[in-house]
Amino acid sequence: MTYLGLVLDGRWKFRAHFQRLVPRLLKVAASLSWLLPNVGGPGVSCRRLYTGVVRSMAMYGAPVWADALDRENIALLRRAQRVMAIRVVRGYRTISGEAACVLAGVLPWDLDAVSLASSYRRRRGLASGTLSPAPRGLQDHLRRERDAAIAEWEGRLERPSAGHRTIEAIRPVLRQWLARRHGVLTFRATQVLSGHGCFGGYLCRVAGREPSPRCHHCRDCSDESAQHVLEVCPAWEEEREALKRVVGTDLSLPAVISAMVGSERCWDAVLAFCERVMSEKEAAERVREDTTDLPLRRKRTGRRRQAHDRRLPP
């Protein structure tokens, strides 16, 4: 039975509601994604606005169904949230939902729903007189609910199912990451932080676009990763030294993330390193695409960019 936009069942499990809701969320998310290319396009404020549109659709009726969230319902919600979180951080589509939410600083929607339900119950209590109002009581309650949700999120991130490198680096400073007032992520910075991008290991094992995971810029690495590029590869020694002068000599990802959160100057230095290095790596990848006959190295057609351009006003 459908009542006021909610699909009700005899056991109040809301499984049918989420099974009907999530395809709609994914359809809207896919439509908005065409407007949010990784390179260029709207800034982070617009991306968060579009994410809020999908979130509002997902959270409709949350005080009613929040207590019925089980593993399957949460998994359905996460599918749509992952799409929008990846668009916020301009990441590759293969980034895990957990890592994308952490990078984007977006609270998981199931925890968000529980907080909304608690706030709604408190408002009803105040309106009915069963709870006595206190100065700034509702604001304090909202703050406590958010703190509790973040604490629950931190506990989940101790046992991530994917995106371990990214999550383990950000989790110790998660609250500072969420509260920071400086710094946005670019397409190339997200590649370095997530490990999903123009790296031999990723292009070989995940994207299937390289016959070997080796590094094309040095002879010593048989399995190129984002950390190899950030910390070791001799091809980027000049850029690395410039980065060290700002953030320090420790270029492990947790240390780099901590420096980025602590200082806008460090954030900008990391972005400058990522832009310079990843731009050169992408240019080298395009050269390899143009000079090889291997079907594995097929040249990309840029369909997403062309579709985005067609949707722009004349």
N, C-alpha and C positions, 0 to 999 in steps of 0.2 A: 504494500500500500504506500502511495506517495502522499505526504501531507506537508504543505508549506515548503516544498523543495527537498524534503528529506524522505528517503526510501526506508520505510519501517518494515521490520520483520517480526515474527512472533516471539523471537528470543532476544530482541533488542541487541543483536550483534552488529548490525549495520554493514554486513558484508556486501549485500546487494547495493547499498548506497555507495560504497567506495568503488565497487566494480562498475557502476554507472558513472560516477564522478570522475575517476582518474582518466579515462579516455578523453573526456571533455577537457580536462586540465592539460593533457599532453597535446591535444589539438591546438589549444590556445598557445601553449608554450612553443610549439613548433612554428606557428604563425609569427609569433614575436621574435623567434630566433632568427628568422630571415632578415629582420631589421637590425640585428645586433652582430655584425661580423666581428671576427677576432681582431682584424687590423682596420683601424678607422671606425667610422660609425659613431653612434652616440657615446657620451661619457658615462662614468660610473653612476651618476645621479639618475640618469634616464634608465639605465639598466636596472637599478634598484627599484625604480618606479614600476617598470614592467613586471619585475619579480613580485612586487606588492600586489599587482593586479591578479596574478595567478594565485598568490597566497590568500587574498580575500575570497576568491572563489572556493579555495580548499577549506578555509576556516568557517565557512557558512554553517551555522548550527553546531559549532564546536562544543558549547556547553551541554548539548544534548548527547553527542556521541563520544565525547572525550574519554569517558569512563569505559567505553567499549573497545578502546584501542588494544588490539592484540597484535601478534607478530605479523600476521598476514595483512591486516589493515595498515599497519605502519609501513610495511614493504610497498604497498600500493601508493601511499602518500609520497614515499621517498622517490619514486620514479619521476614524478613531475617536478619535485623540488630539485633533483639532481640536474635536470635539463636547464633550469633557470639559474642555478648556482654556477654552472659552467659558463653560461653566457655573461654573468657578472664579472668573472675573473678572466674572460677571454681565453678559456682553456680548450684543449683537445677534448673531443667527445668521449675519449676512453678514460678520462679521470674518474675515479670512484666518487660516489655521492658523498661519502664521509669527508674525503679530502676536499672536494669542491665546496662543501658547506663551511669547512674550517677556513679555507682560503678566502671565501667570500664574507666570512663573519656572519653567517646566517644561521640562527638557531633552528635546529630540526623542527619541522612542523608538528610532529606529534607532541614534543615538549611545549611548543607554543600553544597548542590546543588545550593542554592541561592547565597552563597558566591562565588562558582566557576563561576557561570554565570556572576556575577558582575565583577570578575577579568578578565574574558574573554573579556567582553565588553570594559574594560579599556585597555587591551592589543591591541585590534583592533583599538581603538581610537588613541593610541600612534603610531601604525603602519601606519595608514592612514593619520596622521598629524592633525587630528581634535582636539587632546589633546596635549598640550605642555609637553614634558618630564621634570621632575624635579629630582634633586639628591635624590636617595633612594625613589622616588615617588611610585614605584610599591610595594616595601616592606612596606612602610607606609600604602598604600591602603590595602594590605593584612592584616596587623595588625588591621586596623580599621574594616574591614569586619569580622574578627574573633571576635573582641570585640563586635560588633553589634550582631553577631550570639549567643554569650554566653549570652548577655543581654536578647535576645529573649528567649533563653532557660531558663534562670532564671525566667522570667515571666511565662512561661508555668508551671514550677515546683511549682509555688504558688498554682496551682490547679491540683495536680496529680490525676490520675484515679485509681492508685493502688500503692502499695509500699510506703504508706504514712510515716511510721516510718523511713525508710531509707532516703527517699528524704528530709523530714523535718530536718533531722540531718545534711545532707551534704549541702543543699542549701545555708545556711548562709556563708559557706566557700567554695563554689563551685570553685571559681577562684583559690584559694590556692590549692584545691584538684587537679585541672587540671594541675597546674604549678609545683607541688611538684617534687623533684628529688630523693626522697627516698621512700622505701616501696612498696611491692607488696602484693596482697591479696592471701591468701591460701584458700583451700577448707573449712577448719574449721573456719577461720576468716570470710569468706563470710556468713557462716551459722549464726553467731552471728549478723553480721551487717544487714543481710537481713531478719532474722527471719524465713527463710525457711531452715529447717534442723532437727536435732535430738532433737526435743522439743515435749512435749506431745500434745500441742494444734495443732501444724502443723501435726504431725503424725496421729492424730485423725480426724481432720476436712478436711485437704487437701489431705494427702497421703492415708487415710483410712487404716492405718496399726496399729492403737491402738484403743481399745474399749473405752478408756477414755482419756481425755486431761490432767489428773492429772500428777504431778511431781512424778517420781519414786524414787527420792533421798531425799525427805523431806515429812512430813505429812501435811504441812500447805498450800500447793498450790493445788488448784483443777483445775487450768488451766495454765499449764506451757508454758511460752513464752521465747524468747531469752533474754528479759530484766530481767525476773525473774532469769535466770541463771547468767546474768552479774552482777546484783545488789543486789539480795536478798537471793537466795537459800543458806541455811547454810551448805550444803554439800561441797561447794566450798569456804569456808571462808578463808582457808589458801592461796589459789591461789588469792583470791580477795584482801587480805591484801598486798600481794606482788605487785599486780597491783596498788593499791592505793599509795604505797610508790613512785611510778614513775609518775603516771598521776594525782594524787590528789584524794580527797575523793568523788568528784562528778562523779558518774558513769552513769549518764544519757547519752543516746547515743549521743546527740549533744556535750556534754562536752568531751566525749571520742574521737569523730571524730576530734574535734578541737585540742585536745592534739596530736593525731596521725599526723595531718597535720603539727603541729608546731615543732615536734621533732622526729628524727629517733629513739631515745631512747624510747620514748613513743610508737611509732609504734611497735617496737620490743617487748615491754612489753605486749601490747595488743595481738599480735600474739602468744606470749608464753602462755598467759592465755587461749586463744582460743584453742590452740593445746592441752594443758594439759587437760582442762575440757572436750572438745568435744571428745577427744580420749577415755576418760573414759566413757562418755555417750554412745558412739558408741559401746564400748566393752560390756557395760551393755545391750544395745539393742540386740546385737548378742546372749547374754546368754538367754534373754527372748525368742528370736526366737527358740532357741534350746530346751527350756524346757517347751514349751506350745503346746497344740494341737489345739488352736484356729485357724481356717482358716484365720482369719484376720491378724494373725501374721506369715503368710507364709514366709519361708526363701527365700531371694533373690538369684538368680542363678549366678549373676555376668556376665551376657551376654555381657555387654558393655566392661568390662575388658578383657574377653576372645577374643572378636572380635578385640580389640586393639592389643592384643598380637599376634594374627594371622597375622596382617598387618605389624609387625616389620620385618626387614630384617633378614635373618638367620645369 
